[in-house]
Amino acid sequence: MNLLNRLPITQVQTNHERKFGFVSTPFSTKFLRFVFLGGFTWSFAFSQMYLYTQILSMAYGRAYAITQVCIIFLNFILARHWIFYSIEENPFTQGAKFVVAVFMFRFFDWCLFILFNNYIGIRYYIAIFLAMSLVFPFKYLTYKIGVFSDR
């Protein structure tokens, strides 16, 4: 049993989530699972890219494309079954909404990165972190409300 399955949901959280049904508390179990999933899939993608490019000598473009497909699929399955428990809706409809949301947030993330790095002059890694940090809460709410209809 992993740590996130053992996190208690207190009565205060439950009452808060009842009052504000569309927004979870910042440290709700679902939000913590979402954060954990992001870190896990990032490390999985990093490992996968290393395997494809350094061990299997695959071209970067092909390796990145395969990695992205695997990560999107893994994120969708885990978000659907482990974070939002949203298995009532048609998986293909939900999957299509998820992919559109992923591309939309990747685009916003890229736009913010370009703004921070190219126009404001913030260093590369800090610009990446800032862009991802600003997009992350909106991504969670979009997945929660728009994709997985968890209110």
Secondary structure, DSSP 8 states (H G I E B T S, - for coil): --GGGG----HHHHHHHHHTTTS--TT-HHHHHHHHHHHHHHHHHHHHHHIIIIIS---HHHHHHHHHHHHHHHHHHHIIIIIS---SS-HHHHHHHHHHHHHHHHHHHHHHHHIIIIII---HHHHHHHHHHHHHHHHHHIIIIIIS---
